[in-house]
């Protein structure tokens, strides 16, 4: 298998972070880092300055030494939460997939969008081109609408005021229409992508709560519009709500019946 060469500056930046992890010393000076990693002092300072500006290192103003920044904790928490979600959700995704034969997703919020953290493929011939790790928009996806519905008001308003990308002629790109759509999502307890990303494909999604008004993730069933309509007639929405409530209880010890 072909390999590509690593980017040296990225390697060096990570070597600095790993030095703090393995050295047993909480703080290091530029000189100490430079010598430990056998790097030119000016190169070391440039890397440290960038990492500090980004929040991955922080400087002690009293001794001018550097330590790991608090921003790294956010990565730890995100990985922890996503791992909990995947372990808790995946058996349910497989259960839904077995019953309906459609593609099932789990997604979490990320930077005014959603990222898919788990997926079970449809058993039929229809392939939906999402991959784990893929990012998508909030305004035109079922999972995105579930998350958008429970964001803080200021975050919602930022999304409404943004450039809402058109994917198909069904995509909601008017801020007032989107606001009304999200109001209905909260009222109904589920969201839909009505051929808003791809004509012929429909998605039904529900939020999974980890606390009051706090959505940990959203799960969805996607497939050909005609098949999803039949699944809805056969109780898909209520089943998804029940599964979401079970995940909330089992993974987060939270009774979400009040929220949905």
N, C-alpha and C positions, 0 to 999 in steps of 0.2 A: 504494500500500500504506500502511495506517495505521501511524503511528509513535507511540511513547509517550515521554513526557518523562523524561530521565535524572534519577536521584536525586542531588541536589546533594552530599550528604555523601560519597557513594561517589566521585563525580567528584573531589572535593577530596582524598580519601584517596589515590586513584591518582595525582593530580597531584603529591602529595608524593613518592611512590615514584619517579615518572618524573623528578622534579627531580634526584634522586641519580643516576639513570641518565644524564642528559644534561648535567649541570652540569660534569662533569670533576673535581668535588671530592668526596672520600669522606665528609666530615663537614660538617654544617651545624647552626647554632644555631636555636632557635625563632625568633629575630628575623630571621635570614637567610632562613629558609623563609617566614616571614610576608611579608617584603618582596618576595621573588622571585615569590611567587604572588599578591601583592596581597590577602592575607587578614587579617582581624582577628587580633590576637595571641592572644586567648583562644580563638578558634575553632581556630587553628593548634595551640595547646598541647593542646586536647582531642583533636584528631585524632592528633597525635603520641603522646600518652599511650596512646590506644587501640591504635595500631599497635605501640607498644612492648610493651604488655601481651600482645598477640597474637603477638609474636615477629618481626614484620616489620621493625621498627626496633630498634636497640640503642643505649644511651647510653654515651658515654665519661665515666666518673665524674671523670676528671681535668680535663676542660675543659667538661663538661656538654653537649657537642654530640652529635648523633645521626648514626648511620650505618645502612646497610641491615643487616637482621638475617639470621642464618644460616637461618632458616626458609624464606626465599625459595629457598635452594638445593634444598630438597626438591621444590619445584615444577619447577625446571629438570630435576632428575633424573627425576621422574615423567613429564614430557612427553617427555624423551629416550627413556626405556625404552618408553613406550607407542608412540611413533612407530616405534621399532625393531621392536616386536612387530607392529604393524599392517602394516608393509612386508614383514616376513618371513612373516607368517601368511596374509595375504589370498589369495595365489595358491593356497595349499593349501585354504582354505575354498571357493574357487570349484571346485577339483578335486573335493572331496567332494560339493559341491552338484550338480555335473554328473552324478556317478555315481549318487547316491541320490535326487536331486530333493527333498531335505528342507532345512529351515532349519538353517543352520550359524552358530554363535556363537563369538566369542572374548571372554573376560572376564578381568579382573585383580582382585586384592584391593583393597578400599578400605573403611577404617573398619569392620571387623568385618562386611563384606558383600562383594559383588562388583559391579563395574560393567562393562557390556558396551561394549567398545571397537571391535568390528567385527561385522558380520552380513551374511550372504548369504541372501536370501529363498528359500523353497521355490518350485519351479516349478509346483506344483499349486495347488489352490484353498484349501488350509489356510493360514491366516494366524496367526502367533504374534506377539502384541502386545508384543514387546520392541523397544526402540529403542536405538540407540547413545547411550551416556551414562546409560541407565537403571540404577538400582541394584536389587539383589535380595539375598535372604538367603543365608547359607552353608548352613544346615541342610536346605533343601528343594530345592536346585538341584544338578544334576550338576556344573556348573563350581564351585559353591560348596563342595561336598564334596571335590572334588579339591584345592582350596586349603586348606580346613580340615584335611585329612589331613596337611599338611606345615607347619602353623603351629607355632611353639614351644609346648611343653606348657602354659605358663602362659596363653597366648592361647587354646588349645583349651579349657582348663578354664573360662575366662571365658565362652566361647560356650556350653558345656554347661550352665553355671549360669544363663544368661540366660533370659528369657522367650521360648521357642521358639514362634513364631507358627504357628497352625493355618491352613493354606490349603485343604486338602481332608481327607477322612477318612483318606487315606494319608500325610499329613505326619507325620514323626517329631517328636514334641514331648517325649518322655521322654529325659532326659539319658543314662541308661544305654543305652537303645536306640540313641541317636545315637552314643555312644562305640563301641558294637559295630559300627555301620554304618561308621564311619570306619576302624576296624581292618580291616574287610573291604576297604575302598577301597585302603588301603595294600598289602594282601596281593594283591589282584587287579590293581592298576594302572589301574583305571578306576572311575568312579562312575556312578550312575543316579539320575534323578528318575523314580520310578515313580508317575506321576500324582499327584505330591505338591504341585504348584502348580495344575494343571488336570486334571480328570478327562477321560480320553481322550487325553491327550498324555504322551508318554514322551521322555526325553532320555538319551543316552549321552555321557559326557564323559571326557576324559583330561587329565592334567597335562602341561604343557610346562616342562621344567626348564632353569634357567640356571646351575645349580651343584648340588653335593651337597645334597640335602634342601631345595632352594630352587626354588619354583614361580614362574616368571615370569608365566604365564597358564594358562588352561585352554581347551580347545576342545571343542565339543559338536555333536551332531546331534540335532535335536528334530523330532518329528512325531507323527502318529497312532500310538497304541500298536501296533496290528496291523502297520503298515508298519515300525516300528522293530524289532519282533520278527523280522520276515522279514529285515531288513537285518542283524541280529545273527547269524541263522543263516547268512547269506552272508558272514560275516567282517568285519563292521563294526568290532568292537572291536579286532581285530588290525591292521586298516588304520589306525584312528585312532592306535594306539600307534606304528605305523611312522611316520606323518606327524608325530606329536609329537616323536619321536626325530630326525627330519630337521630340524624347526624348531630344536630344541635345538642340533644340530650346526651348522646354517647361520647361525643368528642369534647364538648365544652361544658357539660353538666348544666345546660341552660334549657329551661322550658320556654319555647318560643311561641307558644299558642297565642299569647297576647299580641305578638307582632304580625302574625299572618292570619 
